Amino acid sequence: MKTSKFLSLLREHPNKSLVFEYQIGKTIGANYHITEVKNITIDSVDCGAGTDYWKETIIQLWESPTEKDKKDYMSAYKAMGILSKVDRIKPMVKETEVKFEYSNPQFHTAQLFVNDHTIQGDTLLLHLGIEKTDCKAKETCGIQEVSLQENLSNSCAPGSGCC
């Protein structure tokens, strides 16, 4: 989801509770805070010597341990207020991918993509998910797509063409 689409959702649903599902059936607690907004530039070289360049917006979410019993989620209106203030200080690039950085004691720190969103009564629910790492230079490296089972049975020995 582009940053602009996320901001539009917040503006369209100001009275909705903003809830994040970080795994199917698991939501970030109502005690979350937006603790940082990052304008990220990626300037990369892959294992096949291909270069790439793009920007992302990463919004960090953190659950406050002192508010763990909180029941009411942040409203889309409040989130929009926070992000508008950030945008005045450090303008966000609106046509970039937005990701949410999150972790808890049972879930590793990850940058999560927005897979989808739903409106459920008074809730704006963002369905987040991970994207698996992948080799961008499969053709250059001579790597063929194989099933997970085949991949587990083959080793990646030096000189085998594996990244």
Buried (B, 14 or more C-beta within 10 A) or exposed (E): BBBBEBBEBBEEBBEBBBBBBBEEEEBBBBBBEBEEBBBBEEEEEBBBEEEEEEBBBBBBBBBEEEEEEBEEBBBBBBBBBBBEEBBEEEEBBBEBBBBBBBBBEEEEEBBBBBEEBEEEEEBBBBBBBEEEEEBBBBEBBEBEEEEEEEEEEEEEEEEEEBB
